[in-house]
Amino acid sequence: MSTAAAAVTASAGAIGKDKSAAATMVEVCTVRLGSTTFGVPITHILEIVGSARPQPVPLAPVFVGGLVHYRGDVLTTVSLRQLLDMPPKEGRQDLLVLECAGGIFGLLVDLVGEVLTVPSSDYEPNPSTLDERRRALFAGTYKLKENLLVMLDPEQLDPMRLSAARAA
Amino acid sequence: MDELTREFLIESQEGLDRMERCMTDLEERPQDAELIGDIFRSVHTIKGTTGFLGFKRLEKLAHAGENLLGLLRENKLTANREIITGLLQLLDGLRSILKTIEAEDAEGTGDDEVLIGRLEELQLPAQAAAKHPAHAKAGATAHAGARAAAPPTEIKPTQPAAPAPEPPELPAALVPSAEPEPAAAKAPAEAEGEAVRQRTPIAGSAAESTLRVDVTLLNRMMNLVGELVLTRNQVLQATSADPNMTMLSRRLDMVTADLRESVMKARMQPVSNIFSKMPRIVRDLSQSLGRRVRLQVEGQDTELDKSLLEAIKDPLTHAVRNSLDHGIESPEVRQAAGKNPEGTLKLRAAQEGSHVIIEVSDDGAGIAVEKVRQKAIERGLITAERAAHLAERELLQLIFLPGFSTAAAVTNVSGRGVGMDVVRTNVEKIGGKVEIDSRSGKGTTLRLRIPLTLAIIPALIVRSINQSFALPQGALSELVHIPPEEAAGAIEWIENAPLYRLRGQLLPLVFLDRLLMPNTEHKMTTERDNFIAVLDPDGRRFGLVVDGLADPEEIVVKPLSAVLKGIGLFSGATVLGNADLALILDPGSIAMKAGVSMREEEVALGAESELEADAIKSLEYLLVEAAGRQAAVPLTEVLRIEQIPLSRIEYIGYRPVLNFEGQLLPVEDSGGVLAAVEGNPNAQIIVVVCREGNRHVGIAVSHVLDVAAGGDLFEAGTTQRTGGVTLLKNRVTGVVDLGGVAPLPATETAQTEWSQSAGSVA
């Protein structure tokens, strides 16, 4: 779990070092949300579950997509759509089971795509024009040929952290 | 912390636990060489290992203790009260250093000089006496006097076999160095030790067949078994229609049930784990309070889930403290009341069905009901008029009210009530119940009713806002159905607070849909079915209105993430038989969120009405019909009403039995219900599960008709009350004689009959 995550955080922190680590390749799982392609470092992904049916939780914070049953545990899921204030999507959603320092949780997205290997030299940090909340959730972007791959920071998506951020 | 230190900590804790157990026995049998040997070994092991690991402070303290114990072991000293107190202090000292090591990985910089000095002083009885002549002499005299009837506590070189009490002037001859014939003195002591060894098998011999397992691993196993139970439920549902799968799914069903039971057993620990802490507490407290108390312990082998055991440790300690502090009187008072000056505190544990009962009873003064009444009025917990109408038993319940227990109550009320609400809250948190029973002048019994396990609980599945929710049955007392056409009249409103008249008492209602989705429009009560689940968590009684009811299910409790726990209405989640997820409702939090509280007048009324309802219930009967005839079952004895397929009834010889939640239930069929539907494989029968003394019995009936209050009947002429019949709805109805249901064959015979009848069962 360490290498790519370290690569992302290191690159997010220090842009100058990127040039020297030009040869490092990072594996990223792409997910679609509306028209945007997001990336999640595969080191944080425990499992990809297609078409989940989350059970809604009344009175839960807005970003909670509901509960899913995963290997004997009941997982809290974060709906990326609701988190980014996008309208809810009809029909099936895909689920990524993510592991972060605070534990395991689910991430609901429109569609899980392929796994890409991107060179860390294509990385750029978040643009300064991005609003503050998104800047906290995103961990920079990779310049792909056709489009941009916006990296998500799994640690920041941890429901515990989201709710703390909301309270603050 | 390295593996070695961790291992050392675990071992030392176990050693000290063993030492503590031996210590209280030692006070009764100060000559027992086996006990002294055990204690010596515990301290010696700690000293040995600690030197190796380099914990110098711990080593020094253990060394001082070992020296003292060495003298005891060699019979050069005899354990008297002061030495035992010193050894207990040593125990505490060692414990606290171990705790520091566990927390900080270093033994800290505390000063043990005082304790070490004390331990050294105890090794030299003559010098100690010289230093504190008055103290030592008084101690020795009192000691000899108090133990007049006990076995000799000092070594008597001149008359080793005589068990006569020690004359006070002898201690001078007891200085170890002055002992004239050490060999002669040792010989009988050793012989005694030998006898003890034969009586009690050496502790720890079980160690070879046991294994230390990490609790997290057990938790994981429990989790997986829960998962298996859910999968089984789904397989059973999916394959119920396929005759080819019947045998296979049945086998899966049985293996899963066995596995679940085994894993649950693995998490069980005997209650002696917490009971063994009590002698020390009783000893220390009775000394400081000036009481004389004998502790009786019963049912130490009763087992309980580890996490539950942890959870009841504090409430139990609290109850024991209460008994000593407020229950048992001082020896003088007791003597004046014509009681044995030595009070008795009894701890009893026993398993009763799917619960473990733990009782703390004393033969003390009991609770002064009048003072409870005054106190409750003073604190504004109830009004004076209400208090005047409450019966003794109902008044006792008031001590569980929060607010009854405050610091002032300790001094003002000579009855109990210190933190009793905390005891109740803690026990109810794990799904248990607390009952209290007190007779003025005779004593008090506190009864904790604890479920065997936390992980799997019975729950009723309810529907609201198009979702399923699980409602734990522990807090559920009854269900009321109000069809839409009756809702307008049945549910009344004060402003916007809905109320329901339950047997003449107003019951505050909480609509689950409005609670969960406060900002949405909901169907009017007159447009839908209303089911009221009457709940009474922590004595807050209210009705939860839901849209529908599904079957009761045994659910596996899964924890929720902290974010969702923060909502405060759900205690967990579970997976239902149809693979859907359901949130588990927490009745206590719902009451809190909805503002149902004990303090408010109308709710206090509700709580009392519950008590009154209890009194009425004793006269209420369940009216059943068995093969055309009506019969009555006392409602207080009815635990559950189950509809089951006839195929679940099995036979031991000719006797019908039901395997009910893993326990065997004899089924009474005097009405001939089973015979009437025999041969019909799809027949459903209703079994009323009743309590009869300590056991449960089932009664096979064709219909459950109603609940009604029964009246006594008197024989014409003699005006004697008739037994076995009651007047129900103006008809003379026979009462089912639960005591008449023959018990099942016991132990071995049952087993053989089982194997014999196994063929006929299938």
Interface residues (C-beta under 8 A of the other chain):
Chain A: Q55 P56 V57 P58 L59 A60 P61 V64 L67 V68 H69 R71 G72 D73 V74 L75 T76 G103 F105 P159 M160 L162 S163
Chain B: N223 L224 G226 E227 I465 Q467 L516 M517 K558 P559 L560 S561 A562 V563 L564 G566 I567 L569 F570 G572 A573 T574 V575 A579 D580 L581 A582 L583
